């Protein structure tokens, strides 16, 4: 699984908790896919866990997400 696939799986199958964290234990049907995606992103250093001790095992946030650069000077 690539980093892009892991980001996609986490954003699609994870449950958004507000605007910051994604719950990975919300949907039991996709538990294996979400755990694999978190493992891939954690190995790449792109996962931040919830600072609250009660939620640190189930809420994660993607950090350092690669964003494609947009060239706004095209056509000038």
C-alpha positions as CSV (number, residue, x, y, z in Angstrom):
1,X,0.0,0.0,0.0
2,X,1.4,3.4,-0.9
3,X,1.1,6.6,1.1
4,X,-1.5,8.0,-1.3
5,X,-3.6,4.8,-1.0
6,X,-3.4,5.0,2.8
7,X,-4.5,8.6,2.9
8,X,-7.4,7.8,0.6
9,X,-8.5,4.9,2.7
10,X,-8.2,6.8,6.0
11,X,-10.2,9.8,4.6
12,X,-12.9,7.7,3.0
13,X,-13.4,4.9,5.5
14,X,-12.5,6.8,8.7
15,X,-15.1,8.8,10.7
16,X,-14.3,12.5,10.9
17,X,-14.4,13.8,14.5
18,X,-14.9,17.5,14.0
19,X,-12.3,19.1,11.7
20,X,-9.1,17.7,13.2
21,X,-9.2,14.0,14.0
22,X,-10.3,10.8,12.3
23,X,-11.8,8.0,14.4
24,X,-10.4,4.6,13.2
25,X,-12.5,2.5,15.5
26,X,-15.9,3.8,14.4
27,X,-16.8,1.4,11.6
28,X,-15.9,-2.2,12.5
29,X,-16.4,-3.4,8.8
30,X,-13.3,-1.4,7.7
31,X,-11.2,-2.0,10.8
32,X,-8.5,-3.9,9.0
33,X,-8.2,-1.4,6.1
34,X,-8.0,1.5,8.6
35,X,-5.3,-0.2,10.8
36,X,-3.2,-1.0,7.7
37,X,-3.5,2.6,6.5
38,X,-2.5,4.0,9.9
39,X,0.5,1.6,10.0
40,X,1.7,2.8,6.6
41,X,1.3,6.5,7.5
42,X,2.8,6.0,10.9
43,X,5.9,4.4,9.3
44,X,6.1,7.4,7.0
45,X,5.9,9.8,10.0
46,X,2.6,11.3,8.9
47,X,0.3,10.3,11.8
48,X,-0.4,12.4,14.9
49,X,-2.3,10.7,17.7
50,X,-5.0,12.4,19.9
51,X,-3.2,13.9,23.0
52,X,-6.0,12.9,25.3
53,X,-5.0,9.5,26.9
54,X,-8.5,8.1,26.5
55,X,-8.7,8.7,22.8
56,X,-5.0,8.3,21.7
57,X,-5.6,4.7,20.4
58,X,-8.6,5.5,18.2
59,X,-8.2,9.1,17.0
60,X,-5.5,10.1,14.5
61,X,-4.7,13.1,12.3
62,X,-2.7,13.1,9.1
63,X,0.2,15.6,9.2
64,X,2.6,16.6,6.5
65,X,0.2,15.6,3.8
66,X,1.7,16.1,0.4
67,X,-0.3,18.8,-1.4
68,X,0.2,19.2,-5.1
69,X,1.6,22.7,-5.9
70,X,-0.6,24.8,-8.2
71,X,1.1,27.1,-10.7
72,X,-1.1,30.2,-10.9
73,X,1.1,32.0,-13.4
74,X,0.1,29.7,-16.3
75,X,-1.1,31.7,-19.2
76,X,0.3,35.1,-18.1
